[in-house]
Amino acid sequence: MAFTQEILRHDGRTPEELRQIRLERGVNIHAEGSALISFGNTRVLCTASVEEKVPSFLRGSGSGWITAEYSMLPRSTGTRTPRESSMGKVKGRTQEIQRLIGRSLRAAVDLSLLGERTIWIDCDVLQADGGTRTAAVTGAFVALTDALRGLWRKGALSGIPLTFFVAAVSVGRVGGRLLLDLDYHEDSAAEVDCNVVLNERGEYVEIQGTGEGNVFSRKDLLGFLEMAEAGVARLIHLQKENLALTPEETEVLRSHGEKNPAGKHQQT
């Protein structure tokens, strides 16, 4: 499907154009892996922390675990929002996004090779302008990769147990047009909103699609998916550029991929 280049969006982008993506690694000196990612004006701090134990349901299994927590800082939006901890409960939206991040990252790792350790992923939204969950998944993967590299360099792992790279992007229909990487202005007016997580092979990890008081056709869905595939491919290229894997690390990952040609991994 060819997307029109003629009609520009409110910020000057074409329908299939990502916002400016910025990615900075190693922004937290304490965490085993960290990244600050920006999708336009949306900024998310992602950290990966290694804990030498697993949840009770995995004890004695030899397998590891990856889990995520997500939060929006009080002034990440136009008006201050109280911290959820001060309200005594985590909102449903927060739980949904945490689980999405966790599922997306577990899909990219061979947990049986991680050993009985947990990697905690914390994603804190510093500034929100749409697409916080997709920015969180994309940045969290970079933080996770650096944590795994560190474990391998220390000799705690026999290899880097990544099965493939993973990133996420939003797509939607606004004013009858299909758009990639919606900002808040577009998302708040979207007739259809969809978040897509893909790996570097173009395989789907998760699709979240919702008609916002409207419906969408099979043709729309195929357009969303094609647009998302192109967007995620660009994001993964950016991840790889930023991570700058050494030849030795690339060989370790390649060898792991040959041993796991079908992308076998453990999911829960």
Summary of the structure (lengths in Angstrom):
residues: 268
radius of gyration: 18.5
end to end distance: 35.0
largest distance: 58.7
contacts: 882
relative contact order: 0.17
helix: 34%
strand: 26%
